Amino acid sequence: MDTDRKVAIGDMAKALVESYKKTELITNIEKKQFPSRYNVIRITEELRELLFPGYIGRTNLCWLNVEYYVGGKLYQLFDELRSEIAKAYGEELPIDGMSHAECLLLSCDQTLTFFKKIPVIRDILEEDVQAAFDGDPAAKNTDEIVFSYPCIVAISIYRMAHELFIQGVPLIPRMMTEYAHSVTGIDIHPGAQIGRSFFIDHGTGVVIGETCVIGDHVKIYQGVTLGALSFPKDERGKIIRGIKRHPSIENEATIYAGATILGGQTVIGEGSVVGGNVWLTHSIPSHTKVIIDEPHLKFFNNK
């Protein structure tokens, strides 16, 4: 029986390897070295410890030991993040003849540039946390928001990933935000431009596309989609990339649950309110409220 099992498994292994040779699009053998998804996720969570000291990770910090702790964490994360960025650049950067040393130098520069931005990211995140507290009467305090609100997980990871994205770091920013998507249900592309004091209430099912531009003090609810209306194609039938496909939301707008707003030319004006389940593919002016008609309800005796 054991011999038969070994033969059967050997045959299956050969068949599987043959399928690898036929499906090159989803097979990466003797080709590229990519950043480790496991490492990127771990680095992301350790970076969040630096964003929210005393809340995530080590909780017994004091002013006497915090600089030592932060210095050690930065030293460790610098090498780890630099290594993953180097892997991403090694295959993705469109510069012919780039040497290994040049790739390492570039990855060091990019990591250092990103680390210098962390204090600014924290300043913005404090405003996001305050916006969540101001916008949700169910919140007892800001500690509760930092500890338990999925929007803070998603937004904090997005704000880090966005900085790496605008620096031109390949692949890693998307890995970070898709990790946030998997644990929160909130899908924010790292290319989106999101202003200060941003709050996503509840959050599940929210989609914010790559070319969205969102102003300050914007509040959106669960199930909102800020998406593309269509995908223009070139003469070969290929999707044209690099154009604005997603809407713009101006300052102090509110978008309620289930609303769908589509199109790169669609602008939701400042201070406007988009009601639940509204479908919009065109702009609305500032300080406008858009709602759908109340559905006609029928009531029956259920006895």
Backbone hydrogen bonds in HBPLUS format (Angstrom, degrees):
<---DONOR---> <-ACCEPTOR-->    atom                        ^
c    i                          cat <-CA-CA->   ^        H-A-AA   ^      H-
h    n   atom  resd res      DA  || num        DHA   H-A  angle D-A-AA Bond
n    s   type  num  typ     dist DA aas  dist angle  dist       angle   num
A0005-ARG N   A0001-MET O   2.97 MM   4  6.23 153.2  2.05 147.1 154.5     1
A0006-LYS N   A0002-ASP O   3.05 MM   4  6.30 156.0  2.11 145.3 151.2     2
A0007-VAL N   A0003-THR O   3.00 MM   4  6.27 158.9  2.05 151.8 157.3     3
A0008-ALA N   A0004-ASP O   2.93 MM   4  6.13 161.2  1.96 148.8 154.1     4
A0009-ILE N   A0005-ARG O   2.89 MM   4  6.07 161.9  1.92 151.6 156.5     5
A0010-GLY N   A0006-LYS O   2.90 MM   4  6.03 153.4  1.97 143.6 151.3     6
A0011-ASP N   A0007-VAL O   2.94 MM   4  6.21 156.7  2.00 149.4 155.1     7
A0012-MET N   A0008-ALA O   2.97 MM   4  6.25 155.4  2.03 146.3 153.3     8
A0013-ALA N   A0009-ILE O   2.89 MM   4  6.11 153.2  1.97 147.4 154.7     9
A0014-LYS N   A0010-GLY O   3.07 MM   4  6.34 157.9  2.12 148.4 153.5    10
A0015-ALA N   A0011-ASP O   3.01 MM   4  6.28 158.7  2.06 147.2 153.1    11
A0016-LEU N   A0012-MET O   2.89 MM   4  6.09 154.2  1.96 147.9 155.1    12
A0017-VAL N   A0013-ALA O   2.95 MM   4  6.18 158.3  1.99 149.7 155.2    13
A0018-GLU N   A0014-LYS O   2.97 MM   4  6.22 154.4  2.03 147.4 154.4    14
A0019-SER N   A0015-ALA O   3.06 MM   4  6.37 146.4  2.18 140.3 149.2    15
A0020-TYR N   A0016-LEU O   3.02 MM   4  6.41 140.8  2.18 141.7 152.8    16
A0020-TYR N   A0017-VAL O   3.07 MM   3  4.95 121.0  2.43  91.5 106.7    17
A0021-LYS N   A0017-VAL O   3.20 MM   4  6.59 148.5  2.31 146.4 153.4    18
A0022-LYS N   A0018-GLU O   3.29 MM   4  6.61 136.4  2.49 138.1 149.2    19
A0022-LYS N   A0019-SER O   3.18 MM   3  5.09 129.7  2.44  92.9 106.1    20
A0023-THR N   A0019-SER O   3.04 MM   4  6.16 136.4  2.24 145.9 156.6    21
A0026-ILE N   A0023-THR O   3.32 MM   3  6.01 146.7  2.44 114.9 121.3    22
A0027-THR N   A0024-GLU O   3.29 MM   3  4.93 171.7  2.30 103.0 103.5    23
A0040-VAL N   A0036-SER O   2.91 MM   4  6.15 164.1  1.94 156.2 160.5    24
A0041-ILE N   A0037-ARG O   3.03 MM   4  6.18 163.8  2.06 152.6 156.2    25
A0042-ARG N   A0038-TYR O   3.04 MM   4  6.26 162.7  2.07 148.3 153.4    26
A0043-ILE N   A0039-ASN O   2.82 MM   4  6.00 164.4  1.84 155.1 159.5    27
A0044-THR N   A0040-VAL O   2.89 MM   4  6.02 155.7  1.95 144.4 151.6    28
A0045-GLU N   A0041-ILE O   3.03 MM   4  6.33 159.6  2.08 151.5 155.6    29
A0046-GLU N   A0042-ARG O   2.99 MM   4  6.26 152.9  2.07 147.2 155.2    30
A0047-LEU N   A0043-ILE O   2.82 MM   4  6.04 148.5  1.91 150.4 159.2    31
A0048-ARG N   A0044-THR O   3.06 MM   4  6.35 144.5  2.19 141.1 150.6    32
A0049-GLU N   A0046-GLU O   3.12 MM   3  5.06 134.4  2.33  92.6 105.2    33
A0050-LEU N   A0047-LEU O   2.95 MM   3  5.20 128.8  2.22 101.0 114.3    34
A0051-LEU N   A0047-LEU O   3.08 MM   4  6.50 138.7  2.26 140.4 152.6    35
A0052-PHE N   A0048-ARG O   2.97 MM   4  6.10 150.2  2.06 144.9 151.2    36
A0055-TYR N   A0052-PHE O   3.08 MM   3  5.55 159.6  2.12 131.7 136.5    37
A0056-ILE N   A0052-PHE O   3.27 MM   4  6.10 158.0  2.32 169.3 170.8    38
A0065-ASN N   A0062-CYS O   3.10 MM   3  5.58 136.8  2.29 109.3 119.8    39
A0066-VAL N   A0062-CYS O   2.93 MM   4  5.77 135.6  2.13 159.1 172.5    40
A0069-TYR N   A0065-ASN O   2.99 MM   4  6.23 163.6  2.02 155.6 160.6    41
A0070-VAL N   A0066-VAL O   2.83 MM   4  6.00 166.6  1.85 153.7 157.1    42
A0071-GLY N   A0067-GLU O   2.88 MM   4  5.94 160.8  1.91 145.2 151.1    43
A0072-GLY N   A0068-TYR O   3.03 MM   4  6.22 162.4  2.06 149.9 154.1    44
A0073-LYS N   A0069-TYR O   2.97 MM   4  6.19 157.5  2.02 148.0 154.7    45
A0074-LEU N   A0070-VAL O   2.86 MM   4  6.05 165.5  1.88 155.7 159.2    46
A0075-TYR N   A0071-GLY O   2.96 MM   4  6.10 159.5  2.00 147.1 153.1    47
A0076-GLN N   A0072-GLY O   3.06 MM   4  6.24 162.4  2.09 147.2 151.3    48
A0077-LEU N   A0073-LYS O   2.88 MM   4  6.05 170.9  1.89 155.6 158.5    49
A0078-PHE N   A0074-LEU O   2.81 MM   4  5.79 148.3  1.90 147.6 155.2    50
A0080-GLU N   A0076-GLN O   3.31 MM   4  6.56 161.3  2.35 146.0 151.5    51
A0081-LEU N   A0077-LEU O   2.78 MM   4  5.79 173.0  1.79 155.4 157.6    52
A0082-ARG N   A0078-PHE O   2.91 MM   4  5.87 160.9  1.95 147.8 154.2    53
A0083-SER N   A0079-ASP O   3.04 MM   4  6.07 151.9  2.12 138.3 145.3    54
A0084-GLU N   A0080-GLU O   3.23 MM   4  6.55 156.3  2.29 143.8 149.2    55
A0085-ILE N   A0081-LEU O   2.89 MM   4  6.13 160.9  1.93 157.3 162.9    56
A0086-ALA N   A0082-ARG O   2.89 MM   4  6.05 154.3  1.96 145.9 153.2    57
A0087-LYS N   A0083-SER O   3.14 MM   4  6.44 151.4  2.23 142.3 149.1    58
A0088-ALA N   A0084-GLU O   3.09 MM   4  6.40 156.6  2.14 145.2 151.2    59
A0089-TYR N   A0085-ILE O   2.90 MM   4  6.19 162.8  1.93 156.5 160.6    60
A0090-GLY N   A0086-ALA O   2.86 MM   4  5.91 147.1  1.97 144.9 154.5    61
A0092-GLU N   A0088-ALA O   3.10 MM   4  6.03 155.3  2.16 149.1 156.8    62
A0093-LEU N   A0089-TYR O   3.22 MM   4  5.01 162.9  2.25 122.9 127.6    63
A0095-ILE N   A0093-LEU O   2.86 MM   2  5.66 139.8  2.03  99.4  91.1    64
A0103-CYS N   A0099-SER O   2.98 MM   4  6.25 153.9  2.04 148.4 155.6    65
A0104-LEU N   A0100-HIS O   2.98 MM   4  6.27 156.8  2.04 150.4 156.4    66
A0105-LEU N   A0101-ALA O   2.95 MM   4  6.17 156.4  2.00 146.8 153.4    67
A0106-LEU N   A0102-GLU O   2.94 MM   4  6.12 161.0  1.98 147.8 152.7    68
A0107-SER N   A0103-CYS O   2.97 MM   4  6.16 160.4  2.00 147.4 152.9    69
A0108-CYS N   A0104-LEU O   2.95 MM   4  6.16 150.4  2.04 145.4 153.2    70
A0109-ASP N   A0105-LEU O   2.99 MM   4  6.27 162.4  2.02 150.4 154.8    71
A0110-GLN N   A0106-LEU O   2.92 MM   4  6.16 160.5  1.96 152.8 158.2    72
A0111-THR N   A0107-SER O   3.00 MM   4  6.11 155.9  2.06 142.3 148.7    73
A0112-LEU N   A0108-CYS O   2.96 MM   4  6.16 165.9  1.98 154.6 158.3    74
A0113-THR N   A0109-ASP O   2.91 MM   4  6.07 160.7  1.95 148.8 154.5    75
A0114-PHE N   A0110-GLN O   3.00 MM   4  6.17 158.8  2.05 145.0 150.4    76
A0115-PHE N   A0111-THR O   2.92 MM   4  6.17 163.4  1.95 152.9 157.2    77
A0116-LYS N   A0112-LEU O   3.08 MM   4  6.29 152.0  2.16 149.1 155.5    78
A0117-LYS N   A0114-PHE O   2.91 MM   3  5.26 147.0  2.02 108.9 119.3    79
A0118-ILE N   A0115-PHE O   3.20 MM   3  5.45 157.9  2.25 107.7 114.0    80
A0120-VAL N   A0117-LYS O   3.04 MM   3  5.42 120.4  2.41 109.2 123.7    81
A0121-ILE N   A0117-LYS O   2.99 MM   4  6.29 159.3  2.03 157.2 164.0    82
A0122-ARG N   A0118-ILE O   2.97 MM   4  6.22 155.0  2.04 153.7 160.0    83
A0123-ASP N   A0119-PRO O   3.09 MM   4  6.41 150.2  2.18 141.7 149.1    84
A0124-ILE N   A0120-VAL O   3.14 MM   4  6.50 157.5  2.20 151.8 156.6    85
A0125-LEU N   A0121-ILE O   2.91 MM   4  6.17 157.0  1.96 149.7 156.9    86
A0126-GLU N   A0122-ARG O   2.96 MM   4  6.19 149.7  2.05 150.2 156.7    87
A0127-GLU N   A0124-ILE O   3.05 MM   3  5.24 121.0  2.41  99.3 113.6    88
A0128-ASP N   A0124-ILE O   3.01 MM   4  6.43 146.4  2.13 144.3 154.7    89
A0129-VAL N   A0125-LEU O   2.88 MM   4  6.17 159.8  1.92 155.3 159.1    90
A0130-GLN N   A0126-GLU O   3.00 MM   4  6.22 157.7  2.05 143.6 149.9    91
A0131-ALA N   A0127-GLU O   2.85 MM   4  6.04 151.5  1.93 143.4 151.5    92
A0132-ALA N   A0128-ASP O   2.97 MM   4  6.28 149.2  2.07 145.2 153.2    93
A0133-PHE N   A0129-VAL O   3.03 MM   4  6.36 156.0  2.08 148.3 154.6    94
A0134-ASP N   A0130-GLN O   2.83 MM   4  6.06 164.4  1.86 154.1 158.6    95
A0135-GLY N   A0131-ALA O   2.88 MM   4  5.87 138.2  2.05 138.2 149.3    96
A0139-ALA N   A0136-ASP O   3.09 MM   3  5.74 162.9  2.12 119.5 124.3    97
A0145-ILE N   A0142-THR O   3.10 MM   3  4.97 119.0  2.49  91.5 106.7    98
A0146-VAL N   A0142-THR O   3.01 MM   4  6.35 162.0  2.04 156.3 159.2    99
A0147-PHE N   A0143-ASP O   2.97 MM   4  6.14 166.8  1.98 156.7 160.5   100
A0148-SER N   A0144-GLU O   2.97 MM   4  5.85 154.8  2.04 143.5 149.9   101
A0149-TYR N   A0145-ILE O   3.07 MM   4  5.05 160.2  2.11 133.5 136.4   102
A0152-ILE N   A0149-TYR O   3.09 MM   3  5.65 137.8  2.28 112.6 122.4   103
A0154-ALA N   A0150-PRO O   2.97 MM   4  6.28 171.2  1.97 159.8 160.8   104
A0155-ILE N   A0151-CYS O   2.78 MM   4  5.81 164.0  1.81 147.7 153.0   105
A0156-SER N   A0152-ILE O   2.98 MM   4  5.75 157.6  2.03 135.0 142.0   106
A0157-ILE N   A0153-VAL O   3.11 MM   4  6.26 161.7  2.15 148.4 153.3   107
A0158-TYR N   A0154-ALA O   2.88 MM   4  6.01 157.5  1.93 144.4 151.7   108
A0159-ARG N   A0155-ILE O   2.84 MM   4  6.02 161.4  1.88 151.5 155.7   109
A0160-MET N   A0156-SER O   3.30 MM   4  6.54 152.2  2.38 141.2 147.2   110
A0161-ALA N   A0157-ILE O   2.89 MM   4  6.08 171.6  1.90 157.3 160.1   111
A0162-HIS N   A0158-TYR O   2.71 MM   4  5.81 155.5  1.77 158.1 164.2   112
A0164-LEU N   A0160-MET O   3.27 MM   4  6.67 158.7  2.32 151.3 156.8   113
A0165-PHE N   A0161-ALA O   2.82 MM   4  6.03 148.7  1.92 146.3 156.4   114
A0166-ILE N   A0162-HIS O   2.90 MM   4  6.19 162.0  1.93 156.1 158.2   115
A0167-GLN N   A0163-GLU O   3.11 MM   4  6.25 131.1  2.36 134.7 147.4   116
A0169-VAL N   A0164-LEU O   3.07 MM   5  5.54 158.3  2.12 165.0 158.4   117
A0168-GLY N   A0165-PHE O   2.93 MM   3  5.18 150.9  2.02 104.3 113.9   118
A0172-ILE N   A0170-PRO O   2.52 MM   2  5.82 147.0  1.62 116.7 104.3   119
A0175-MET N   A0171-LEU O   3.08 MM   4  6.37 153.4  2.16 151.9 160.2   120
A0176-MET N   A0172-ILE O   2.97 MM   4  6.23 151.9  2.05 155.5 162.8   121
A0177-THR N   A0173-PRO O   3.09 MM   4  6.42 164.5  2.11 151.8 154.4   122
A0178-GLU N   A0174-ARG O   2.93 MM   4  5.97 153.2  2.00 146.8 154.3   123
A0179-TYR N   A0175-MET O   3.09 MM   4  6.16 139.2  2.26 133.7 143.9   124
A0180-ALA N   A0176-MET O   3.08 MM   4  6.46 157.0  2.13 145.6 151.5   125
A0181-HIS N   A0177-THR O   2.85 MM   4  6.09 150.6  1.94 140.1 148.8   126
A0182-SER N   A0178-GLU O   2.97 MM   4  6.13 151.1  2.05 137.9 144.7   127
A0183-VAL N   A0179-TYR O   3.17 MM   4  6.53 142.1  2.33 147.7 157.2   128
A0184-THR N   A0180-ALA O   2.93 MM   4  5.94 136.4  2.13 149.6 160.7   129
A0185-GLY N   A0181-HIS O   2.84 MM   4  4.91 152.1  1.92 134.3 139.9   130
A0205-GLY N   A0185-GLY O   2.94 MM  20  5.50 142.2  2.09 129.5 137.5   131
A0187-ASP N   A0206-VAL O   2.87 MM  19  5.99 175.4  1.87 157.3 156.9   132
A0208-ILE N   A0187-ASP O   2.81 MM  21  6.19 158.4  1.86 169.8 170.8   133
A0189-HIS N   A0208-ILE O   3.05 MM  19  6.25 168.7  2.06 166.2 168.6   134
A0192-ALA N   A0189-HIS O   3.11 MM   3  5.70 161.5  2.14 119.4 124.6   135
A0193-GLN N   A0212-CYS O   2.92 MM  19  6.17 174.5  1.93 155.4 156.1   136
A0214-ILE N   A0193-GLN O   2.68 MM  21  6.02 169.6  1.70 169.5 173.1   137
A0195-GLY N   A0214-ILE O   2.81 MM  19  5.86 134.6  2.02 128.6 143.2   138
A0217-HIS N   A0196-ARG O   2.87 MM  21  6.28 156.0  1.93 150.8 158.5   139
A0199-PHE N   A0218-VAL O   3.18 MM  19  6.57 164.0  2.21 161.4 165.1   140
A0220-ILE N   A0199-PHE O   3.03 MM  21  6.53 158.7  2.07 158.1 164.7   141
A0201-ASP N   A0220-ILE O   2.85 MM  19  6.31 152.0  1.92 160.6 164.3   142
A0203-GLY N   A0201-ASP O   2.70 MM   2  5.35 131.0  1.93 113.6  97.5   143
A0206-VAL N   A0203-GLY O   3.10 MM   3  5.77 151.2  2.19 153.3 149.3   144
A0223-GLY N   A0204-THR O   2.97 MM  19  6.13 137.1  2.15 134.5 147.5   145
A0207-VAL N   A0224-VAL O   2.88 MM  17  6.36 155.1  1.94 157.9 164.3   146
A0226-LEU N   A0207-VAL O   2.82 MM  19  5.93 161.9  1.85 153.8 160.1   147
A0209-GLY N   A0226-LEU O   3.11 MM  17  6.08 155.3  2.17 161.3 165.3   148
A0212-CYS N   A0209-GLY O   3.24 MM   3  5.57 167.6  2.25 116.9 118.1   149
A0213-VAL N   A0247-PRO O   3.33 MM  34  6.80 152.4  2.41 137.6 144.0   150
A0249-ILE N   A0213-VAL O   2.73 MM  36  6.20 158.3  1.78 157.9 165.5   151
A0215-GLY N   A0249-ILE O   2.74 MM  34  6.05 149.8  1.83 158.6 169.2   152
A0252-GLU N   A0216-ASP O   2.86 MM  36  6.28 157.0  1.91 158.1 165.9   153
A0219-LYS N   A0253-ALA O   3.09 MM  34  6.56 161.4  2.13 157.5 163.3   154
A0255-ILE N   A0219-LYS O   2.95 MM  36  6.46 154.4  2.02 153.0 161.4   155
A0221-TYR N   A0255-ILE O   3.00 MM  34  6.38 138.0  2.18 160.4 172.5   156
A0258-GLY N   A0222-GLN O   3.06 MM  36  6.58 146.1  2.18 142.1 151.9   157
A0225-THR N   A0259-ALA O   2.98 MM  34  6.47 157.4  2.03 154.8 162.1   158
A0261-ILE N   A0225-THR O   2.86 MM  36  6.14 173.3  1.87 172.1 172.7   159
A0227-GLY N   A0261-ILE O   2.97 MM  34  6.34 139.1  2.14 148.8 159.2   160
A0263-GLY N   A0227-GLY O   3.07 MM  36  6.58 144.9  2.20 137.9 146.0   161
A0240-ILE N   A0232-PRO O   2.81 MM   8  5.76 171.1  1.82 153.8 152.5   162
A0234-ASP N   A0238-LYS O   2.80 MM   4  5.47 153.8  1.87 151.4 156.3   163
A0237-GLY N   A0234-ASP O   2.91 MM   3  5.25 162.4  1.95 115.0 119.6   164
A0248-SER N   A0266-THR O   2.92 MM  18  6.34 160.6  1.96 159.5 165.8   165
A0268-ILE N   A0248-SER O   2.90 MM  20  6.32 163.0  1.93 160.2 164.9   166
A0250-GLU N   A0268-ILE O   2.95 MM  18  6.02 169.6  1.96 164.8 167.9   167
A0271-GLY N   A0251-ASN O   2.90 MM  20  6.33 150.1  1.99 154.0 162.6   168
A0254-THR N   A0272-SER O   2.96 MM  18  6.45 156.1  2.02 156.8 164.6   169
A0274-VAL N   A0254-THR O   2.89 MM  20  6.33 161.6  1.92 158.6 164.7   170
A0256-TYR N   A0274-VAL O   2.86 MM  18  6.09 175.6  1.86 169.9 170.7   171
A0259-ALA N   A0256-TYR O   3.29 MM   3  6.16 155.0  2.35 144.2 145.2   172
A0277-ASN N   A0257-ALA O   3.00 MM  20  6.47 138.0  2.18 134.8 147.7   173
A0260-THR N   A0278-VAL O   2.82 MM  18  6.24 163.1  1.84 164.4 170.0   174
A0280-LEU N   A0260-THR O   2.83 MM  20  6.24 166.1  1.85 165.6 170.4   175
A0262-LEU N   A0280-LEU O   2.96 MM  18  6.34 164.4  1.98 163.5 167.5   176
A0266-THR N   A0263-GLY O   3.26 MM   3  5.32 161.3  2.30 104.2 109.6   177
A0284-ILE N   A0267-VAL O   2.99 MM  17  6.44 156.1  2.05 161.6 164.7   178
A0269-GLY N   A0284-ILE O   3.06 MM  15  5.89 145.0  2.18 140.6 150.7   179
A0272-SER N   A0269-GLY O   3.15 MM   3  5.63 154.0  2.23 138.5 135.9   180
A0287-HIS N   A0270-GLU O   2.80 MM  17  6.09 148.5  1.90 144.6 155.0   181
A0273-VAL N   A0288-THR O   2.83 MM  15  6.25 156.5  1.89 146.8 153.4   182
A0290-VAL N   A0273-VAL O   2.89 MM  17  6.32 157.1  1.94 162.0 169.6   183
A0275-GLY N   A0290-VAL O   2.70 MM  15  5.80 165.2  1.72 173.7 176.9   184
A0278-VAL N   A0275-GLY O   3.41 MM   3  5.83 156.8  2.47 129.9 128.1   185
